[in-house]
Amino acid sequence: MTEIRFIKLTVEGKQAGFRADRALASLLPDCGRRGAKSLFHAGQVKLNGKATDGSERVQPGDVLECPNPNERESRKVLHRLTGPRLTTQHGRQVARLYEDDDVMVLGKPAEIPVHRNQDGNNRRETLECVLERAFPPRKKAPEAGGEPADVDDEIPPSRGAAFYFVHRLDMETTGCILVAKHEVARDKLIRDFQERRVEKEYLAVVVGEIPWDQLIIRHAITYRRSSDGPTPRKHGGEPDWARLKKYGKRPPRFIKIGVPLDEGDPRGKACETKATVLERFRGYTLVKCEPKTGRMHQIRIHLAAEGFPLAYDQLYGRKSPLRFREFDPRMPQDEAGKIVLNRLPLHAQRLAFKHPGTGERTEIEAPLPTDLRRFIQLLRKTRAK
């Protein structure tokens, strides 16, 4: 990896008596006060050659060393640490795993859809909403001698030259999701996904003790509507909100469910997933999955088709949450009923792609979320073989 280059900034008279982080924000305006604090807390700034937490008072002539905004590798650090905070309306943090001038890799939390109306969820906050709030729409520049642009002329980031999701994850799945920051990067990355040059690696916990160590699963996949759901509303029919007001209830939504077929079956789309056993427990297995294709619910469908569905999966496996009593019968009654897992135990752990700007291979890893890490620890404690 290229070395991060630093720049030296000299404190001026107008910054005399400032805290070091406030002085840095004044000398490096693009990072802002919060960004300056983040740089100090990450150990990326020195005051007169010594590490500091940013609380010291500075005097004219003092020297601050920080990543050079004119160097590519240094800008990555600045983007990641000084960019706007990515949070949901309820205060959940969305981690920046990587960022530069061309792309951003986010650590997607569970229960947050990527796009609006994904999986029929049109009232939940999405990652699109999080990005649009952090990077509000920019007004068009006024023409020479003209008036400033109206609010109606603003370009939403998801449709302007700002952010494009080049793939997506299920709402309950966590981990790496790749975002392009302009159209050129978007087109290159989408082409790489289509031509299967992007490496994806997932961790999954399945029910059952898998006998094989590695398997290439090649079931073709087709999709059907759930049997208990209604057909889609016809064009011009009553919208859901009107039915809710008129009848007091909203009709249930139909759900697409994947159906595994034999390899090569013309009724479905060709799919391939490489599954590798990482750890076995009594009744469960930790699996690494590397999908070659990217069909909807592919990993969930393939694992279930082999007889090993995810430990919790309302569409293809178990529909009720896992509780502590199932793993430790000696647990006190008031603790035994608590839920240990009520979402898909599926995590996009690693993403490797050709960088659209430099052409270099870029590999990003996302740490396991707390709930999934604790579930695996519980299995090691109570179901170890």
Secondary structure, DSSP 8 states (H G I E B T S, - for coil): -----EEEEE--GGGTT-BHHHHHHHHSGGGHHHHHHHHHHTT--EETTEE--S-SB--TT-EEEEE-TTSHHHHHHHHHHHS---B-TT--B-EEEEE-SSEEEEEE-TT--SSTTGGG--SS--HHHHHHHHS--B-----TT-----GGG-B-TTTTTS-EESS---TT-EEEEEEESSHHHHHHHHHHHHTT-SEEEEEEEEES----SEEEE--EEEEEE-TTS-----TTS--HHHHHHHHSS------EEEEEE-TT-TTSB---EEEEEEEEETTEEEEEEEESS--TTHHHHHHHHTT--BSS-TTTS--S-EEGGGT-TTS-HHHHTSEEE-S--EEEEEEEEE-TTT--EEEEE----HHHHHHHHHHHHHSB-
